[in-house]
């Protein structure tokens, strides 16, 4: 397209020059001037004026194409610079904040449409999470239902949740879903629990919070975000944890 604009500019100047030369030769065409009714003493002046007009018009048209080409080049440069700047910035998703219980309620609905989930369930033996969101809780029922429909679910758990993992594994045996759990024997305290959820369209979110410690309860803040750098960070962390645990049989 740029070459086409450049050629148009050159052609317009060339056409203007050719028409200007032709105009300068017009006084020799007496029949034309006679048909137009122009007096002989005016013919040279009008031919010169016409030649100047064609010459200027050719350069004006060339200038127009040059300006259009310059405008297009500036627009391309701005788009390229905007793309470069955008590539250097993190992609921030929506950030939401909920309590631990509110997040579990929301997750029960989100997991129903998920394709893959990477979860941690690290807590002390007397933690409230073991009873409030354990067997037959709304979260547990939603998860089992999603697993029977084909969800892939991998989680890292502390030893006190091993029985729950075995129960889930046994229940979904033979279903399209995949359930894997590993036990981390070394219980890090405190521990920031998290869950990474991938939907069927490829979009991902990470939810982190549910801090397991002696001073923080389950109702502490949980942050939900789709920011790609954070999601990748937690995915890598989960992979490392998964590789360091003992599989639940």
C-alpha positions in Angstrom: 0.0 0.0 0.0 2.9 2.4 0.8 4.5 1.7 -2.5 1.2 2.4 -4.3 1.0 5.8 -2.6 4.6 6.6 -3.5 3.9 5.6 -7.1 0.8 7.8 -7.2 2.8 10.8 -6.1 5.4 10.3 -8.8 2.7 9.7 -11.4 0.8 12.8 -10.4 4.0 15.0 -10.8 4.8 13.3 -14.1 1.3 13.8 -15.4 1.4 17.5 -14.3 4.7 18.0 -16.1 3.4 16.3 -19.3 0.2 18.4 -19.3 2.3 21.5 -18.7 4.5 20.8 -21.7 1.5 20.1 -23.8 -0.1 23.3 -22.7 2.9 25.3 -23.7 2.6 23.9 -27.2 -1.1 24.8 -27.5 -0.5 28.2 -29.3 0.4 26.2 -32.4 -3.0 24.7 -32.6 -4.8 27.5 -34.3 -7.9 25.4 -35.1 -8.5 24.7 -31.4 -8.2 28.4 -30.4 -10.4 29.4 -33.3 -13.1 26.9 -32.2 -12.9 28.3 -28.7 -13.1 31.9 -29.9 -9.9 33.1 -28.2 -8.0 36.0 -29.8 -4.5 35.3 -31.2 -2.8 37.8 -28.8 -4.3 36.0 -25.7 -3.4 32.5 -26.7 0.3 32.5 -25.4 -0.7 33.9 -22.0 -3.6 31.4 -21.5 -1.4 28.5 -22.6 1.3 29.6 -20.1 -1.3 30.0 -17.4 -2.7 26.6 -18.1 0.8 25.0 -18.1 1.5 26.6 -14.6 -1.9 25.3 -13.3 -1.2 21.7 -14.5 2.3 21.8 -13.0 1.1 23.1 -9.6 -1.8 20.7 -9.6 0.6 17.7 -10.2 2.7 18.8 -7.2 -0.3 19.4 -5.0 -1.7 15.9 -5.7 1.8 14.4 -5.0 1.9 16.4 -1.7 -1.5 15.0 -0.7 -0.3 11.4 -1.3 2.8 12.2 0.7 0.8 13.5 3.6 -1.4 10.4 3.5 1.7 8.2 3.5 3.2 10.1 6.5 -0.1 9.9 8.4 -0.3 6.1 7.8 3.4 5.7 8.9 2.7 7.7 12.1 -0.4 5.5 12.9 1.7 2.3 12.3 4.4 3.6 14.6 1.9 4.5 17.4 0.2 1.1 17.1 3.5 -0.7 17.3 4.6 1.3 20.3 1.3 0.7 22.1 1.7 -3.0 21.4 5.2 -3.0 22.7 4.2 -1.1 25.9 1.2 -3.4 26.5 3.5 -6.5 26.1 5.7 -5.1 28.8 2.9 -4.6 31.3 1.2 -7.3 33.4 -2.3 -8.3 32.3 -4.5 -7.4 35.3 -7.7 -9.3 35.8 -10.5 -8.2 38.1 -9.4 -8.5 41.7 -12.1 -9.4 44.2 -12.0 -9.9 48.0 -14.1 -12.3 50.0 -14.1 -14.0 53.4 -13.1 -17.7 53.5 -16.7 -18.9 53.7 -17.9 -16.5 51.0 -15.2 -17.7 48.7 -16.1 -21.4 49.3 -19.7 -20.6 48.5 -18.7 -18.9 45.2 -16.3 -21.7 44.4 -19.0 -24.3 44.7 -20.7 -22.6 41.7 -17.5 -21.9 39.7 -16.1 -25.4 39.9 -19.2 -26.8 38.2 -18.1 -25.3 34.8 -14.3 -25.8 35.3 -12.1 -28.0 33.2 -9.1 -28.2 35.6 -8.4 -27.3 39.2 -5.2 -27.2 41.2 -6.0 -26.9 44.9 -4.2 -27.0 48.3 -5.9 -28.1 51.5 -3.3 -27.5 54.2 -4.5 -27.0 57.8 -4.0 -28.2 61.3 -6.0 -31.2 62.6 -8.4 -29.0 64.7 -9.0 -26.5 61.9 -12.6 -25.4 61.3 -12.2 -26.1 57.5 -12.2 -29.9 58.3 -15.7 -29.8 59.6 -17.3 -26.8 57.8 -16.2 -27.7 54.3 -15.5 -31.4 54.7 -17.6 -34.5 53.7 -21.2 -33.7 52.4 -20.6 -29.9 52.7 -21.9 -27.8 49.7 -18.4 -27.5 48.4 -17.7 -31.2 48.7 -20.9 -32.1 46.9 -20.3 -29.6 44.1 -16.8 -30.9 43.7 -17.9 -34.6 43.5 -20.6 -33.7 41.0 -18.1 -31.8 38.8 -15.7 -34.8 39.0 -18.4 -37.2 37.7 -18.8 -34.9 34.7 -15.2 -34.9 33.8 -13.3 -32.3 35.9 -9.6 -32.8 36.4 -8.8 -32.0 40.1 -5.4 -32.2 41.7 -4.8 -31.2 45.3 -2.0 -31.0 47.9 -3.3 -31.9 51.4 -2.0 -32.2 54.9 -2.3 -35.6 56.5 -5.5 -34.9 58.4 -7.4 -34.7 55.0 -6.1 -38.0 53.6 -9.3 -39.9 54.5 -11.4 -37.3 52.7 -9.2 -37.6 49.6 -9.5 -41.4 49.6 -13.3 -41.2 49.9 -13.5 -38.8 46.9 -11.1 -41.0 44.9 -13.2 -44.1 45.6 -16.5 -42.4 44.8 -15.5 -41.1 41.4 -13.7 -44.3 40.3 -14.9 -45.1 36.8 -16.2 -41.6 36.0 -14.7 -39.3 33.4 -13.2 -37.1 36.1 -9.6 -37.2 37.3 -8.9 -36.9 41.0 -5.3 -36.9 42.3 -4.1 -36.0 45.8 -0.8 -36.0 47.5 0.0 -35.6 51.2 2.6 -33.2 52.3 4.1 -34.6 55.5 6.1 -31.6 56.4 3.4 -29.2 57.6 4.5 -25.7 56.8 3.1 -23.2 59.3 1.7 -20.8 58.5 0.6 -21.8 55.0 -1.3 -19.7 52.4 -3.8 -22.0 50.8 -4.8 -21.4 47.2 -6.8 -22.8 44.2 -6.2 -22.3 40.5 -9.2 -22.8 38.3 -9.1 -23.2 34.5 -12.3 -23.0 32.5 -13.0 -24.7 29.2 -12.2 -21.6 27.2 -8.7 -21.5 28.7 -9.3 -18.6 31.1 -7.7 -19.0 34.5 -8.1 -17.6 38.0 -6.3 -18.0 41.2 -7.9 -17.7 44.6 -5.5 -17.4 47.6 -6.1 -16.9 51.3 -7.5 -19.3 53.9 -4.2 -18.7 55.8 -3.5 -21.7 58.1 -1.8 -20.4 61.2 -2.2 -20.1 64.9 -3.4 -16.5 64.7 -5.5 -16.4 61.5 -8.9 -18.0 61.2 -10.7 -19.4 58.2 -12.7 -16.2 57.8 -9.6 -14.2 56.8 -9.5 -12.4 53.4 -9.4 -14.4 50.2 -8.2 -12.7 47.0 -9.5 -13.7 43.6 -7.7 -12.6 40.4 -7.0 -13.5 36.8 -3.7 -11.6 36.6 -1.6 -13.8 34.4 1.7 -13.4 36.3 0.1 -14.3 39.6 -1.8 -17.3 38.1 1.5 -18.6 36.6 3.3 -18.2 40.0 0.7 -20.2 41.9 0.6 -22.9 39.2 4.3 -23.4 39.5 4.1 -23.5 43.3 1.4 -26.1 43.1 3.5 -28.2 40.7 6.4 -28.1 43.1 4.2 -29.1 46.0 2.6 -31.9 44.0 5.9 -33.3 43.2 7.1 -33.3 46.8 4.1 -35.1 48.3 3.1 -38.7 48.7 0.2 -39.8 46.5 -3.0 -40.9 48.2 -3.9 -44.4 47.2 
